Amino acid sequence: MNDARRSCPDDGTPIEPGYRFCPRCGREAAVPAPVDVPAEPFRIAATWERARYPEGVDSMVRAVLALESTPDLPIERLRTESHLVLVLDVSGSMNVPEKYPLLREALDLLMSHLEEGLYLTVVLFSTESQILCQGVAAPEVRRRRSALLARMDESPIRFQETHLRGGLDLAVDAVREFRAKRKDVVPRLYVLTDGQLTDPERAYAARPELERLGAEVHSFGFGRDFAFESMRRIMGTSPGGTVKHIRDTQDVLERFQRVAQVTASIVATEVVLQMEFAEGVIPGDVFSHRPAQRLWPASEFRPPRAPRFEIGVLEAERRYAWAFEARLPEDPRPGFRLGKIRLAYRQGGRDHELAEWLEVPVAAGAEEGAADPAVASVFTSLEDLRDDRIETQIAAYEARIEICRAERRDPEYLRALEEVVSRLRAGIAKEAIDESLLRAADADPSTCTIDHWGE
């Protein structure tokens, strides 16, 4: 059972943990009915590249490790309250029919679909910055959305230069102020900008503040000319840290609606995944595959260190995946356990841990089994992270195309991948390919969270 928070008996407003009586009406707080939570709300599973490995051989094994919530998880009852902070570009380059009106419509859509338990802060930036609303609860946002949009339309800061630093400062302050009042609410920050920054060096200087903030920070590049490398540099190693490309500005409507959905689907916090290898196992490279692609070389994992990923929060119905390599000891036997995966998380006011053994399919007297094409494709798609030869790059992009088609990903993303492959096959070095095309192919097309390396 989970520790559900008490609420005001009159209007249902949540009350800080530890209080028996509502501080406003003085009446004893209502306690929600207990929630039945599955014994294992999350599941971890490894898919090995080969169906079997020969006994007594120190094979190099590869696997994809997937983490996801169970289908029967009661999302509505386990949902964590969240503070969504949007930092929106309203500079001069946004003053065109295919940008500002669509951004305005997307914001209206997001506000109208904001679910209970969410709080919204909106920061506008141009030469100056302005707070449109700060820490407003979802019901109040829905009630005031027309007035907020009118205030946005009348803002005196609109349609000037693109100074991001002021907007970031206001957003960081808003997160800290809200956290001082509500430590249990999860903050998540999104930045949307459409062009080159006027103050890149000042914006870069905000990176340490973002990294210390303890909030997931994500960025949307709006249109074809956004500052991809600048935003990637600003994100740094912040939790989240993704740079997502909205190449077709019409897609901002769907993306903002998705932001509202995923922010309302957080069901666990303080999530850490750790891989513990058995004695005699030699760890190889570890990759993050989903939500975004990253590489941690084997040199990071020499004893006593082990692969440890601070995921931050878990979203229901989201698949997280890693790919890893390891060499078995000299004489593995059937049932050999490579190691253990530990998942620590906080849910319903309590700390939890889930552990799963990684049992390698070693078979007595058997030859090495055939490769699983899906697992092999994942590794091929990641290979260019550690090998920059052009043939490796072509194979990696082709594998991403295959995965993209299988997962029915964004068609614009698929077209960008195909065009990059075409140019690489024509003998054009990746460094010489048009930057805007590489942005579309390499920017994270999803709107999900991302793991980062935890010391």
Summary of the structure (lengths in Angstrom):
residues: 455
radius of gyration: 23.7
end to end distance: 32.3
largest distance: 76.8
contacts: 1502
relative contact order: 0.15
helix: 33%
strand: 30%
